[in-house]
Amino acid sequence: MGILDFLFKKGDKNSSIAKERLQFVLTFDRLSINPALQEKIRDEIIQVIDKYMEIDKEAANVFVESNDSNISHLIVNIPLKRKR
């Protein structure tokens, strides 16, 4: 690998995003949660937090993460701007 290849790697970020999305889809599939319900869960979480805090809805990120013992966690990352 040349120095330019090292400095201008593009695949790492895209591949990690794709991996994260695939894990999310597979976990919800394993839990038998369809995409419509996934979106509804995300929207309702954002609505509840938006009642009390000014948030950046566009940057909100909701995903599922599984650990080695096959326990799934719903991870919610919503940038907070300020209290309402």
N, C-alpha and C positions, 0 to 999 in steps of 0.2 A: 504494500500500500504506500503510495507516494504522499508527500507532505500536503499536497493540495487535496487529495482524497480525504485525508485525516481532518483537515481544517473545514472542509465543506461537505461533511456528511449530512445527507438529507434523510436517509431512511430511518434513523434511530427514533426521531420524534414521531414520525408517521406510523412506524411499526408499533411503538408503545401505545399510541392512541388506538390503533386497530386491535391490539391485544386486549386493551381495557374494555373496548366495546364488545368484543367477542366473549370475554369472561362475563360481562353483564348479561348478554343475551343467553348464554349457556346456563348461567345461574337462574335467571328467571324462567327459562325453559324447564330446568330441573325442578323448580318449585311450581311449575304449571301456571305461571302468570303470563298472560298474553300481552302483546305490545300495547293494546288499548288500555289495559289495566295499568301497565307500567307508566304510561303517560298520565293517566288519571291520578295515580299516586304522586307523581312528581308535581303536577299542577296543584293538587290539594295541599301538599307540604308548603309549596311556595305561597299559596293564598293565605295560609295560617300565619306564617312568619311575616308576610306583608302587612297583616293587620296591625302588628306591633312595632315593626321596624321598617325603615325605608331600605329597600334592598335593590341590588342590581339583578333583575330577573333574567336578563340576557346571559349573564355569566354564571347563573345557577347551574350546579352540576349535581345530579343524583345518580348514584350507581351502587352496585352490589359488589362486595369483595368477599371472597371465600378464603379461609385459612387452611392450613394443612390437615386439620381434623374435620374438614368438610362442614364447618359452621359458617353460615353466610351472614354478612353484616350489611345493612343498608347505610351507605355513606352519603351525607348531604353536605355539600360545600356551596354556601350562598354568601357572596360578599355583602356585608352590612354597611350601609352608608351612615345611618343615624337612627336614634329612637324617634318614634312618632309622638 
